[in-house]
């Protein structure tokens, strides 16, 4: 299919430096799922409207279904797989589990990565700030209240009680 | 959605390299890609080469000028919102930027990309099979504009939010191509043709946009959309006013989402020096009614969008005059 030559893409995915031969027209989500073979990142609407494919690029939340892989040269990519350490869920993941922020689970990787980006910049966000940060993420189970409760359970005194 | 078409991607490091790469036919610039990539996946446009602008450092600067601010075309919307000078002196631009798409998009989407946004239509922003079943349309591959079948012009709507806000601030854009550099009024970068709404030449790059400060004005941006986040405007209004309800000293209004280009509302000079009372608001509504031209380009009916535009203009004018009054 591809007439255009592949190029070597150098970047970091979840802390691991990688070099992969990729065609110019491969999307970042397809690169992650099919080349790196980490499938936690989900493709929902497939057109930048639902946020299920949200990952972090240099710490910023980004939609991987409308980003080209070759544009990410030299960047630091983090996906949902990066959050758990030694088999233990991060506190944000744990709260999504305990507070039932996860229903069918399809939007969850995107919800958690968008929330993670917010919490790294602002460790005590207001309800409005959480809602604003997640405005681009759709949950087709409509479990929004539980999702907001999950994020809120991580912040401020709630988090200290947990840890 | 379909796979991406077969194209090559180039990543220049300077503007000079970028415009040299884009001089060939079938080449198009890729900025944040938040609008372009979904369009390419839907099969509208089939470029042979994409010139990715994301590695050009000189396009990501925001610099103060004598009378305002010069913003690089590659500045992301998030950078724009977080800029202290934008927050202090260009409230309408900040408010407009905050409404664009969703938080996640704004980390990628750029100022240049939003100003050069492709026009939108319910018959155009569809999948290939949807459009082929409908015999395509005037904007792409077809012969008829399904919105206005008797006409010979595409009626897709310009849907960028930054353009009206920047028109309020007398924006000028710096355009660079292999033929050289030119500076034009932002207003002149657009034309009322949905299939060809930008007056840019092939390979011409929007390198930066310069805004002039407005002293003594209250400014704001309001937008109506179906979904509270991640949605294009059904109608958007940018406004700057000076004076009070008893004496309107000056008023600038620009609209988006209603025509194939962003428009500056003409005729507001007639309202100056008078109170903005019931008669004044009625006259203002008439100006909007006469100049906006929402068509059947969205699922939301055109007549509703026209009413919304009129009411948003009136409401915003009163709100801003009240703000001006309370700041005295």
Interface residues (C-beta under 8 A of the other chain):
Chain A: X1 X2 X3 X4 X24 X25 X26 X27 X46 X47 X48 X49 X51 X54 X60 X61 X62 X63 X66 X67 X68 X70 X71 X73 X114 X132 X133 X134 X135 X136 X137
Chain B: X1 X3 X4 X5 X6 X7 X8 X9 X11 X30 X33 X34 X37 X38 X41 X42 X50 X52 X54 X55 X78 X101 X102 X103 X104 X105 X107 X108 X228 X229 X230
